[in-house]
Amino acid sequence: MLKKSPTMKATTRIHTNDSDAVIIGLYIIFFIYFSVNRGKSYRGHHKRTIPLCTYKTHVIELTTSDLPWHVLAGITELTLYYCNFNCTLLAVLACYVQSLTSLSLVKRLPNGYPPHTRPAYQGGNILRMYQILVAYTTQNPIDYHDAIVPLHSFIYTRIIIFLFGTMGPSLSFSKNVNSPFVYAEAVFGGALIAIGHCTRPSAIIVYLLLVHAVGRVSTFAGWRAWVGRTKKPPQDPGLLVKILKFVGFFKDHEDWADEKVASSHETPQIGNLPMDKLGHQYTRLGFEG
């Protein structure tokens, strides 16, 4: 017999080492930050172009962004969870929209150290898409909790960026926060903190293994693409490599092992919005001049 789909009714919510007061407080701080910035964000790398059709010799393209859908899906997930609804198909749909748009957004992400930063994002999204299916199948509040808490890596990442950006090594907040080390460490650290809220200690191990697996697969796919391109004549790398490139597991370079991060003019600079003045002031706090 088919299992009856759950209705949107209240369920019992659990806690591990997470605190509603702390987490909601951090989201409120971010909302204030976003409001003072009048809705501006660092979204120069979020746009993508989709070819629609070809008319004569011209390709008609659509420029769009996954960011609004990503944000809307995340807000929907948090609203359903914190309003104590159980895990419904709407929650599953919101999770998949949020996770898949995240994969699309990080596909061309130049910030941080891409060979490590992208897998840190991708591993978490893959883990959540599995966890939400488990939660829907079991209708267990523990499983639903474990599917939601990794979402909080978003807010932890931004807190870590601020903290590391004001630590140094220079007195320039902009220079500090635009260091690839700060962004890469913040993304990975924020994910570990959020996944640490899961009820099962194995969640962190699974996450680390997923990040490592994605990184290894990305390196292999990049190598295969490079080998195919450099052969005489050039060879097709194969359908699997093309799919991995399309979903953003690797970025094809002239040198497949090129470890250089994007140059400064290619990487959207952060730390220049109105509320970032607090970071600039705090970084220089206690120093003369």
N, C-alpha and C positions, 0 to 999 in steps of 0.2 A: 504493500500500500504506500501511496505517496504521502510524505509528511506534509501536514498542513502548514501553510505559510504563516509565520507569526504576525500578529496584528501590532499596531503601534500602541502598546500599553506600557505602563510604568514597570520598571524592573528594579531589583536590588543592586545598587552599585557598591563596589568594593574598593578598598585602598590597600596599597602596599607601603612603600616608603614615599609615596607621592602625597602632596597636600593640596587640597582645593584652594586654600587661601594663598599659598605661594604661587601655584600655577596660574590661577585666575588673576592674581596681583601682577604677575609678569606680563600677561596678555593686556591688562589695563594700561600698564606702562607703555607697551608697544603701541596701543591704540592712541594714547596721548601723543606719543612721538609721531605717529602717522598723521594725526589730526593737525598738529602744529606745522608739519611739513606740507599741509594742504593736499594730501593725497599723492604727493610726488614720491617716486621710488626710483631705484637704479634699474631701469628696465630696458636699457639700450640693447641688451643681448637677448631679450625675450621675443622679439619679433621674428617671424618666419614667413617665407614666401612659398605659396603653393601654386604650381602650374595648373591652370584650369583647362586650357585648350590652346591650339595653335591656329591662328588665322593668317593665311598666306605665309609670310616669313616671320611673323611676330608671335611670340608666346604671350598669351594673356595670363597674368598671374594675380593671385589674391594674397595680399599681405595681411596677416592675422596674428593673434597672440594667444597663447594658451594660458597666460597669467590670470585673466579674469575668471576662467573656468576653474583653474587651480585654487584660487582664493575662495571662490563660492563653494566649491566642494569641501574644502577644509572647514569652512565656517559651518556648513550643513552637518558635517560629521560631529563637530564639537557641540553644536546645539542639540542634536539628537541625544548625544551621550550625557551631557550635563543636565538635560531636562529629564533624565532618567527613563528614556524610552529603551525598549529592548532592541536587539539587533535585527532589523528588518531588511528587506530587499533594497529599500531606499538607502540604508546605511552602507550596504555592500556596494551599491552603484556609486555613491559619493566617494567611498574609499578608492574604487577603481579609477574614477575620473581624476581624483586628487593624485593618485600614484602614477597613472599613465601620463598626465600632463607634467608631472614632476620629471619623469624620464625624458619627456620632450624638451623641457626647459634646460635641463643639465646637458643635453646633447651637445650644445655648442658653448657650454659654460667655460669662459677663459679664466675666471677668477681662481685664486688659490693655485694649487699644483694639479692640473687636470688629470694626470694619470692616477693620482690618488684620491682627489676630491670627487671626481665623477663616480667611482666605485663606492665611495662612502655614502653618497646619495642613493645610488641604484640598489645597493644591497638592502638598505632600509625599506625602499619601496617594494622590492620583491618579497621581503619578509612580511610586510603589512598586507599585501594582497593575499598571501596564504593565511595569515592569522584571521582576517575578516571572514573568510570562507569557513574556517573552523568555528568561529563565533556564531555564525548564522546557522550552521549545521547542529551545533550542540545546544544553542540558546543558553549557554552558561555565562553568567555575569563575569566570571574570571577570565574566560576567553575573550569576551568583548572588551574588558579592561586592557588586556594585553595587545589587542588590535588597535586601540586608541592611543595609549600612552606614547608610542613612538612619534606621533604627530608633534609632541611637545619639543622635539629636537629643533624645530623651527625657532622657538623662542629662546631656548638655551644657546643655540648657535649665535644669535644676535647679542646675548648678554656676554658671551665669551669674546666676541669680536670687540665689544666696547672695553672689556676689562684688559684684554691683551693689547689693544690699541693705545691704551693710556699708560701702559707699563714701560714703554720705550721700544727700541733703544734710543730714539731721538726725542726731541721735544715737539716734533710735528705729529699731531694726531693723524693727519691725512697720510703722511709717509708711513706711519706705523701700520694703520689699518689696511693699507693697500699692499702690504707685504704679502707675498703668496703664502708664507708660513702661517700668518695670523688666520687667514681665511680657511686654509686647509685644516689647521689644528682645531679651529672653532667648529667646522662642519663635523669632523670625526668625533670631537669631544662632546658636542651637543647630542649627537646620536647615541653615544655610549651612556650618557646621563639619562636620556629619555628611555632607552631600552632597559636600563637598570631598574626602571619602575615595574617592569614585567614581573609576574608572580613566579615565573620559572627562571632560575639562574641560567639554564641552558640557552635562554634567548640571546644573551650576549655572545656565547660561543657560536651559536648559529649565525648571528649577524656577522661576526668576524670571519667565519668561514665563507659566507656569501660575498663579503667585500673582497676577500682574497680570491675567490673563484672568479668573480667578475673581472678583477684586475688581471688574472692569468689569462682568461679567455680574451680580454681586450688586447693584451700583448700578442697572443698567438694570432688573432685575426689581423692585427696591424702588420705583423711579420708576413703573413700569407699574402696580404694585399701588396706589400712592398716587393715580395719575391715575384709575384705575377706581373707587376708593372715593369720590373727591371729586366725580365727575360727578353731574349731576342727570338722571335717577335714577342711582344707583350701578351701575357696569357690572362684569361678570365679567372679571377680568384675563386669563383664558385658562388652558388646561391647562399650558402650559410654565411660566408664572409660579407656578402652584400646585405643580408638581413641584419647582421650584427652592426654593420656600419650605419644602416638606416635607423635602427633603434638607439644609436648613440653609444655603443660599447667601445668604439674607438674612433679616432679622427685620423684620416689618412694623411701622412706626411711624406715629403720627399725622402726623408730618412726615417724609417719606421721606429728607430730607437732614439729619435731626437727628444731630449729631455727638457728642452727650453720651453719656458712658459710663454704665453702670449706677450708681445711687447706692450709697453705702456699705452701706446696710442690705440691698441686693439682691445685692451682690457678696460671696461667701464670703471672709472674712478669712483670710489665711495668716500664718504666722510665730508661731503660738501653741501648737505641739506641744512636748512635752518636749525633743526634741533641738534645737529652735530657740533654746534658751537659749544655745547656743554662738554663734549669730548675734548675739543681744543683747549678750553679753559682748564679742565681738570688735569690734562696732560702737563700743563705748565704751572699748575698749582704748586707753590712752594719754591719756585725758581725765580730768580730776579731777571729783569729785562723783558 
